[in-house]
Amino acid sequence: MTRQALILLATCAVGALSTGTTAVAQTAPAASARPVAVEEVIVTADRRERKLQDVPSAISAITEQALERSRIVDLSSLSTTVPSFSMTESSALGKELSIRGVTSVRILDATAEPSVGMFVDEVYLSRMGSAFTDFYDLERVEVIRGPQGVLLGKNVVGGAISVITAKPKFDPSGATTVSFGNYDSVMANGYVTGPLTDDLAGRVAFQVRNRSGYSQNVILGGDMDNLKSYQGRGELLYRAPDADLQVLATFDYGRDETDGTARVMTDDPFAAGTGVVAAWRAARGLGPRDGTSPEHEYSRRITRGAMLRVDWGVFEGAKLTSITGYRSSKGVMGFNQLGIGSPPGLADTFYSTTEKPETISQELRLVSDNPDSRFDWIIGAFHQSDDVTRYDSNVATTYTAIPALSGTFLYTNKADLKTSAVFGQVGYKFTDQLKATVGLRYTMDDKSGTRLAQCLEDGGDGLCVAALVLAKGQSFTVNYGKDWNALTPQGIIEYRPNDNVMIYGSVAKGFKGGGWDHLPSTAAAAAIGYDPEKATNYEIGVKSDLFDRRVRLNLAAFKMDYKDLQSQQLVLECLCLITSNAGTAEIKGLEAEGTWAVNEDLTLTASGSWLDAKYKNFVDGAGVVFSGNQIQRSPEYKFDIGANYVFGIGEWDQAFSLQTNYTKQGKSYWTPANTFAQEPFGLWDASLRVQPPGAAWSVTVWGKNLTDELYAVAAQTFFGDLMNYYAPPKTYGVDLKYEF
């Protein structure tokens, strides 16, 4: 989609997000006539409960109904349809998020942090391995685009994914869903909620997902890209009978495991000749879902979390909120680095890692609560402490043509990460149509730790495996540490020409702390860190509900100045990942979202984003110039169109609901060099739901990626071959749901 086409899409007002911007009131069948209007959605992106259309920011809010109907079950399925949002996934523990071209590079080192933050019930998840990435029993997911430098607990430079779980209710209810699909897929989830006493309510929810592998290991036999996932959550809600006081306690547990991710070698189109492994695979007729790892691979994760939230009307016109979060997890992973033995590969090493993060966070904020005042304000403080222990080992397993890869190393890294902040925001309505808001946050980051590198075996050549410049029996220990601080202001102007249209302009800064490289080759390299990255975002937008709320159209245009962005490249000479600060970059873009309720039976939806994301000044440590190149993992365009049609047969009035949508994503490069890329691809999803009038049960037949599009979610080059990590193929199934 060109920029002109996107502008035309926005102008025509046939807009918005088929699975995301809003839910539409008429998507669920009902026995009685329904109003022809777009449903209001409440969000908390600015730390107050407000209508989506009243928040002067680019937000996609995906409701519980939209998540369920579109089979959005994790971050991967979320990323396919939300504008300006994409995800790279090289393993079960390696999820890297990108919003508006601001990309989280590989979150491997214990000191690294993502550019795009993830929050669950306003608690920040600092390690993606700690995130419960299965979505179940949720109220909504908010995708907040652009730097969030004031209110979101943890300062984030690119944007945020905010997951809001469903809360206990004092009216008893429950539901359960069982799903069956191809690849022996079985999913079951459900919840039950209700009062325990007059002042105390509870909620219990669970989800189980099991499936066979999308790929097969043709060397050892057995599945790859399979999944076993088990999760549960319990909540208690207390409401004081004679005071403005509410206390919510949440506990969750999750466990998942796979037999590894297939890495499939194809020929690198930018290298001369045919890659050795690609030629070997072609000669044997191996397909894109045929893995060739000579070692058994695995990935396992256990997460535990708790949250205590207190909301207290401490005095008239103000509410005090305290959010205390705790999370601990353990992730283990082992895989053959190239996904093939040597020969035909040039090297054969088995990499394993164990990571144990433990996080404690505390936020206090006081929020004005007087709708009649022209002033509104927020003041608060935040602190988070992370203790991260990580063990990394690489072992040469068979013959290798590269002598420096014939040994065994062990890295131990223990990091102590602390971040603290104070923040405030004040807004003033000059008139009923005009409002100005300013905010400021002061952030202090303190990171330190100890790294121990040991060469256990060097294969007799005096060099340890994969980048470590040590001989057998040698080691080094490095203590590292540094602190950073930043002021991140924000200013917003809102103008309302009428009750149905809001025009806003904003300027906001974001900040992401620095860190240290993963698996440095020498003691000197282990002591050298990389700097924080910073972004300043200039944005104008329009939010509108038109034609008696039958059309919702939201537009945003932005320009982002991005400084010192942290960028990673694979250096083949040492087979190591080097992080460097990329000088400056500039990102410009347009986004359009909307919904058109044509009548009570038909809803049309569409969304689109266009990005011009370029490095302005980027020369890496080896002197290679990337200036002028497109920022890695930033597709130039993305659009989604869809429809929902409700119909009936005989006495089953409005008992059937057909939903379909098509998503197209443009070309995106995997590295700053712009030498190899994921070409444009499109995805088609559809579902048909049956729910008789007044029935407590429903049946939904669904399909994802129905054209069986083959596309990569991560890739990297290796001596003439291109290593690909492919997204799921075509999947389909049936959901059986019962509510009580």
LOVEX-518899 format. One record per residue (C-alpha): residue in one letter; x, y, z. Coordinates in steps of 0.02 Angstrom, whole numbers, plus 50000, padded with zeros to 5 digits. Each point is the difference from the previous one (the first is absolute). Example, Ala and Ser with C-alpha at 12.3 -4.5 7.8 and 13.67 -1.06 7.14 Angstrom:
<lopas>
A506154977550390
S500695017249967
</lopas>
This chain:
<lopas>
M500005000050000
T500695016949952
R499905015550107
Q498715007049879
A498924984650017
L500085001050188
I499475018349997
L498564995349884
L499504986150120
A499965012450144
T499075013349901
C498664988049944
A499724995650183
V499774981649967
G501234996950138
A500664990950142
L500674984950081
S499064984049962
T500604991450156
G500555014450101
T499575018450003
T498294997050075
A498724986650020
V498375003249910
A498364999050091
Q499194988749871
T501374986749988
A499134988250121
P498314993149948
A498525005250106
A498164995949999
S499405018250001
A500375014749886
R501655008450033
P500535018049979
V500985003449842
A501525008050080
V501814996750042
E500234994250179
E500895011050126
V501614992850069
I500745005250168
V501905000750014
T501235004550138
A501515005149897
D500105016950089
R499664992350172
R498175004850003
E498504990449936
R499545009649843
K499184996849834
L501234995349865
Q499415014849896
D500395012150143
V501854995350018
P501165011249895
S501154985949947
A500134986549867
I499294984450083
S499284983749935
A498864992050129
I499594981849965
T498524994550106
E499654982850073
Q498744996349862
A501225005049862
L501414989850077
E498914984650009
R499185001849829
S501635003449908
R500944986250093
I501295012150070
V500784988450128
D501765007250020
L501175014149948
S500344992149832
S498174999849945
L499775017550072
S501425007149895
T499294994649833
T498575012749996
V500425015250109
P500675014949900
S501865004150015
F500274984750112
S501074985049954
M500944986350091
T501564989749970
E500044982750080
S501584989649988
S499564988450146
A498674997050132
L500965011550117
G500575012749869
K498575011849956
E500515017049934
L498665013249979
S500005014949881
I498805014849997
R500195014049872
G501744993949954
V500645000550178
T500674982550015
S500524989550149
V501594991249945
R500374982850072
I499605000750186
L501364987750047
D501195008050124
A499445001350180
T500205019049990
A498985002549841
E498255007249999
P498695001349863
S499615015849903
V498164995250002
G499364996850176
M498744986950053
F498855002650149
V498754988350083
D498725009150107
E501205014949999
V501464989550066
Y501535001349886
L500804983749939
S501855003449978
R500494983149926
M499014992849855
G500344982950072
S498975005450150
A498505005249897
F498514988649993
T499755001249814
D498434989549992
F498445011150003
Y498554993150099
D498575007250104
L500445017849954
E498995016050002
R501025007749859
V501745003249930
E500575017849968
V501385003249873
I500665017650037
R501095007049862
G501415012450023
P501165004350146
Q499214998650171
G501135010650107
V498855005750141
L498594988950062
L500294981749958
G500944994450156
K501594996049903
N500665012449873
V499924992149826
V500695007349840
G498954991749866
G498294996150067
A499114987750113
I498924984450001
S498825001250149
V499074983950044
I498475002450112
T499334984050079
A498164997350040
K499595004150182
P498924991650132
K498155004449998
F498674999350134
D498754992949875
P500364981249979
S500484994449826
G501164988349908
A500454993049831
T501024986049925
T500654997149823
V500734984449922
S500845001149832
F500634986849878
G501055003349845
N501284993249878
Y501744995350060
D499104990650139
S499615016750080
V498985000050161
M499625015650100
A498925001750155
N499695015550102
G498735007250118
Y499615010250153
V498805001050145
T499665015650103
G498825005450137
P499815006250179
L500854991350146
T499265012050128
D499045016349987
D501655009449982
L501134987149917
A499924992749825
G501124987349916
R500474994449826
V500944984749938
A500544997849819
F501054987349905
Q500604995649827
V500824984449925
R500714999549824
N500794984549923
R500444996649819
S501174989649894
G501425008249906
Y499845010749846
S501724992949953
Q500824983050010
N501794995250039
V500444988649853
I501674995050076
L499444994350173
G498134998649970
G498705008950106
D499215017050003
M500695017649999
D499005016050024
N498774990550110
L499255006750162
K499414994950172
S499355014550103
Y499115000550169
Q499485016050088
G498905005250145
R499525015850091
G499095003650163
E499335016950057
L499185007050155
L499115016950002
Y499525008750162
R498855015150003
A499825009050166
P498165002150046
D500195017250079
A501515007849914
D500665003949826
L501234985750009
Q500324985349884
V501364986750013
L500434987649862
A501204985550023
T500544989649849
F501034984049990
D500514991349839
Y501004984949945
G500524994449828
R501024986149922
D500384996249819
E501204989249902
T500474995849821
D501204988449910
G500925014449920
T499775011649852
A500464994249825
R501365010449917
V499934997149813
M501455004849886
T499665007249828
D501205008149879
D500525017750044
P499535010049844
F501345013150038
A501464987650008
A500854993149845
G499604982049954
T498874988250095
G500214997650187
V500704983250053
V498544995550112
A498695006549879
A500744989149863
W500044984950117
R498175002550046
A499475002449819
A500874983949948
R498984990450128
G498335008549961
L499785007150174
G498585012350024
P499825015850104
R499274990550148
D501384986850005
G501225003050142
T501724991949997
S500715002650174
P501144985550052
E499645003550184
H498384999350098
E499425017950030
Y498925006750139
S499255015550077
R499135000850169
R499365014350104
I499155001950170
T499325016750057
R499235005550165
G499275016950039
A499045009650131
M499255017350005
L499185010350137
R499045015549948
V499185012250120
D498875014149939
W499505012050138
G499015016249992
V501205007950122
F499085016549995
E498615007949898
G500545002949822
A501534988650002
K500384981449995
L501594991650062
T500564984249909
S501354988150058
I500564985849885
T501244987350068
G500634986949877
Y501054984450019
R500564987949865
S501244985949993
S500334988149858
K501184987149932
G500314997249817
V501124986549927
M500404997249818
G501164989149898
F500234999749811
N501224996149862
Q500555017249942
L499904996949813
G498654986950004
I501124987749910
G501564989850033
S501755002049928
P500174994649863
P499065006449899
G500085015250113
L501635008750040
A499724998850187
D498964990050121
T499765007050173
F498634997350129
Y499525015650095
S499084999450167
T499425013450118
T499145001650168
E499285016650058
K499275003750172
P499315017650019
E499145006250158
T499105016749999
I499215010950134
S499155016449954
Q499025013450091
E499015014549931
L499085013450098
R498965013249916
L498725013050051
V498725004249865
S498735013950000
D498204993949996
N498895015249975
P499155000249829
D499295017550033
S501715008250019
R500935008149856
F501604993150075
D500534981850003
W501654993550063
I501054984750042
I501544998450110
G500924983950037
A501574989950031
F500634983349935
H501384987950047
Q500494983149929
S501384988050047
D500534985349890
D501204986250048
V500454990349844
T501114984649998
R500444992749832
Y501074985049948
D500544997849819
S500964985249930
N500564995349825
V500714982849959
A500764994149835
T499154983449965
T500734992849838
Y501335003649873
T500115018549953
A500945008649860
I500315015250110
P501364996250130
A499475014250115
L498324991250023
S500644983650068
G499895002550188
T498815003450144
F499665015950098
L498945004750151
Y499435017750040
T499225005050165
N499235017250014
K499185006950158
A499215017149977
D499225012050125
L498875012349910
K499105014450085
T498935013649927
S499105014050094
A498955014549943
V498905014350056
F498705007249882
G498605012549987
Q498725006449877
V498765014450003
G498625004449877
Y498955015749986
K498435003549899
F500075017849936
T498274997649926
D498834985349974
Q500864997749831
L501845003350040
K501134990950123
A501884999650031
T500964986650096
V501834999650051
G500954986350088
L501764996050057
R500924984650062
Y501724998450077
T500744982549981
M501534992750087
D500734983549939
D501374990750093
K500684983949924
S501424989450066
G500564981950005
T501354987049985
R500424989649847
L501064984250005
A500624992449836
Q500824982850000
C500774989849859
L499714981850047
E500714992649839
D500875007749849
G500104985149882
G501905000950004
D500155016149899
G500155012050147
L498365008949959
C498354996950088
V498384997649905
A499045014749923
A500865016450033
L500824997050170
V501865004149981
L500634988050133
A500874983150006
K499494984750100
G499975003350186
Q500095018949981
S498655011850064
F499655018150040
T498875008850124
V499385017749970
N499005011150116
Y499005012849903
G498865014250046
K499325016849947
D498555011650034
W499005011449888
N498635012950026
A498815009149886
L498645013249997
T498574995549882
P498685013549976
Q498354999249908
G498815013449937
I498254997749925
I498735011949925
E498204994149973
Y498675009149901
R498194994349983
P499025009049864
N498484989750053
D499544985350112
N500484987049869
V501715006149941
M501635002650093
I501575007149919
Y501624998550097
G501835004049986
S501374993350113
V501865000050030
A500734986150108
K501714993150044
G500454982150046
F501554992150076
K500734982450004
G501494995950112
G501684993749939
G500794983150028
W501414988049955
D500284987849857
H499504982050015
L501474987650004
P501465012049974
S501604992149932
T501245008050121
A500055007650174
A500255017249921
A498454997849892
A498994994050150
A500305016650088
I499435010949855
G498165004449999
Y498855008249874
D499055016250032
P498155003150030
E498885003949854
K498815014849992
A498555005049889
T498995015949977
N498304997749918
Y498985013949916
E498224994749964
I498355007049939
G498424989949998
V498125000049978
K498744989050091
S498235000649936
D498314991450015
L498955005049850
F498254997349931
D499174996550168
R501494989350054
R499814988349852
V501755004549938
R501545001250109
L501565007249918
N501655002750092
L501525007349912
A501775003650058
A501535007649915
F501675000150088
K501835004049984
M501264992450120
D501805005350028
Y500924984750065
K501735001650079
D501294987050049
L498854985549956
Q500724983350052
S500304989149847
Q500714982549986
Q500954991249863
L500704982549983
V501895001149971
L500524984249906
E501845001950043
C499634996350182
L498234993049982
C499485012650131
L498605012750017
I500635017850021
T498875013950063
S500425017649947
N499135016850012
A499415005049828
G500215018850012
T498365007449939
A498474994449905
E498395008249941
I498324991449991
K498485007549916
G498324991749985
L498135000249976
E498704988950084
A498144998149968
E498724989750096
G498124999749995
T498404990050001
W498425002049894
A498394992450068
V499104999249832
N498404993150078
E499564988750144
D500634984949903
L501575006049912
T501585008150067
L501495004549890
T501715003150073
A501725005049940
S501645007150062
G501655005349927
S501705006750043
W501425007149894
L501765002050067
D501535009149934
A501304993950125
K501805004149953
Y501705000650084
K500675017849982
N501724997650076
F500564982350035
V501784993549982
D500344984050098
G501574995750097
A500804992149846
G499745015749898
V498564993349895
V498815014049949
F498144996550019
S499455018349986
G498495001749886
N499474981950020
Q498284994550060
I499924995850186
Q500004981350023
R498354990750029
S498965015249949
P498784995949858
E499625015249893
Y498144996550000
K498714989150083
F498124999449976
D498544989450056
I498234999349930
G498564989850067
A498144997350016
N498774992750123
Y498294994449937
V498604994050113
F498544990349926
G498664987450045
I499044985249931
G498184997450047
E499745001050188
W501875001850027
D499955018749976
Q501755007750000
A500714983350057
F501434999849874
S501495011749995
L501304999549860
Q501635009450025
T501465001649882
N501535011149984
Y501545001649892
T501675007350057
K501425005449888
Q501745004850058
G501365008149896
K501834995949979
S501105000950155
Y501884997750019
W500764988650131
T501605010050028
P500585018249986
A501004994949845
N498354997849903
T500744985249906
F498644987250031
A498185002050044
Q498304992450028
E499055003549841
P498195006350008
F498724987250056
G498144999050035
L498964990150124
W498164995349986
D498994994750153
A498154995650013
S498744992750123
L498174995250009
R499085000150167
V498324992150040
Q499055005150157
P498104997650002
P498955013950079
G500094999050189
A501184985149998
A501424998650125
W501074990449876
S500875004649837
V501034991249867
T501335009049900
V500924992849850
W501595009849963
G501535000649889
K501645009850010
N501195003249856
L498794991049885
T501095002449846
D501454991450091
E501185014649974
L501834995850036
Y500915014450084
A501395001950127
V499895007750174
A501905000750015
A501504997149887
Q501895002249992
T501404996149878
F501394987350024
F501384997349870
G498905000049846
D498454992750081
L498495008950072
M499334993050164
N498095001950009
Y498774998450144
Y498294997749921
A498315005650067
P498584987450025
P499204992649844
K498144998749965
T499034995250157
Y498154996750025
G498834992850129
V498375001450097
D499635008250168
L498604993950113
K499495012650133
Y498774999350144
E499575014550115
F499124999050167
</lopas>
